[in-house]
Amino acid sequence: MKTIMYSYILYYFMIGTLSTMVLDYILNRLARFLNDESKKFSNMERIIVIMLWPIYTSIFIWNFIAGLINKNK
């Protein structure tokens, strides 16, 4: 039973790390494009996003889709 729980925890943090890598890549590209270094994640923000990735990923997807819809209007 413990190994199953540990594997779920491991998967949770692996998905969080992958989603943080994607968000970090996008933010770094945006910061370079805008010449604004304040747009980058700090290390503490990275840790928080890894732990709370479902919330941050949902917010990112929601705003991304809303931006695409508003751009087309």
Wavefront OBJ file of the C-alpha trace (Angstrom):
o trace
v 0.000 0.000 0.000
v 2.835 2.406 0.807
v 4.527 1.853 -2.530
v 1.313 2.689 -4.369
v 0.987 5.938 -2.431
v 4.647 6.790 -3.072
v 4.205 6.161 -6.772
v 1.188 8.506 -6.872
v 3.201 11.181 -5.081
v 6.087 10.642 -7.492
v 3.762 10.938 -10.511
v 2.209 14.095 -9.058
v 5.607 15.782 -8.715
v 6.792 14.513 -12.105
v 3.757 16.025 -13.832
v 4.251 19.202 -11.812
v 7.887 19.394 -12.867
v 7.029 18.867 -16.536
v 4.255 21.460 -16.492
v 6.568 23.919 -14.709
v 9.229 23.328 -17.356
v 6.718 24.163 -20.097
v 5.463 27.284 -18.301
v 9.028 28.361 -17.528
v 10.054 27.938 -21.171
v 7.107 30.027 -22.354
v 7.780 32.745 -19.772
v 11.492 32.855 -20.634
v 10.676 33.258 -24.325
v 8.164 35.977 -23.477
v 10.683 37.779 -21.248
v 13.279 37.702 -24.038
v 10.733 38.950 -26.569
v 9.607 41.820 -24.334
v 13.099 42.536 -22.913
v 11.583 42.304 -19.434
v 13.430 40.118 -16.937
v 10.653 40.492 -14.340
v 8.509 38.047 -16.339
v 10.716 35.081 -15.380
v 10.003 32.618 -12.547
v 12.079 32.823 -9.392
v 13.133 29.572 -7.732
v 10.492 29.950 -5.017
v 7.802 30.448 -7.665
v 8.995 27.301 -9.426
v 8.673 25.270 -6.225
v 5.176 26.615 -5.570
v 4.080 25.857 -9.137
v 5.464 22.300 -8.887
v 3.466 21.709 -5.704
v 0.268 23.388 -6.943
v 0.519 22.504 -10.641
v -3.156 21.617 -11.239
v -4.225 25.135 -10.260
v -1.518 26.922 -12.237
v -1.905 24.726 -15.306
v -5.675 25.266 -15.301
v -5.225 29.041 -15.014
v -2.672 29.014 -17.838
v -4.898 26.977 -20.168
v -7.955 29.110 -19.342
v -6.133 32.379 -20.061
v -4.451 30.966 -23.162
v -7.787 29.958 -24.667
v -9.413 33.240 -23.594
v -6.569 35.128 -25.265
v -7.028 33.199 -28.486
v -10.768 33.805 -28.484
v -10.389 37.537 -27.767
v -7.687 37.887 -30.417
v -10.050 36.574 -33.082
v -12.810 39.085 -32.224
l 1 2 3 4 5 6 7 8 9 10 11 12 13 14 15 16 17 18 19 20 21 22 23 24 25 26 27 28 29 30 31 32 33 34 35 36 37 38 39 40 41 42 43 44 45 46 47 48 49 50 51 52 53 54 55 56 57 58 59 60 61 62 63 64 65 66 67 68 69 70 71 72 73
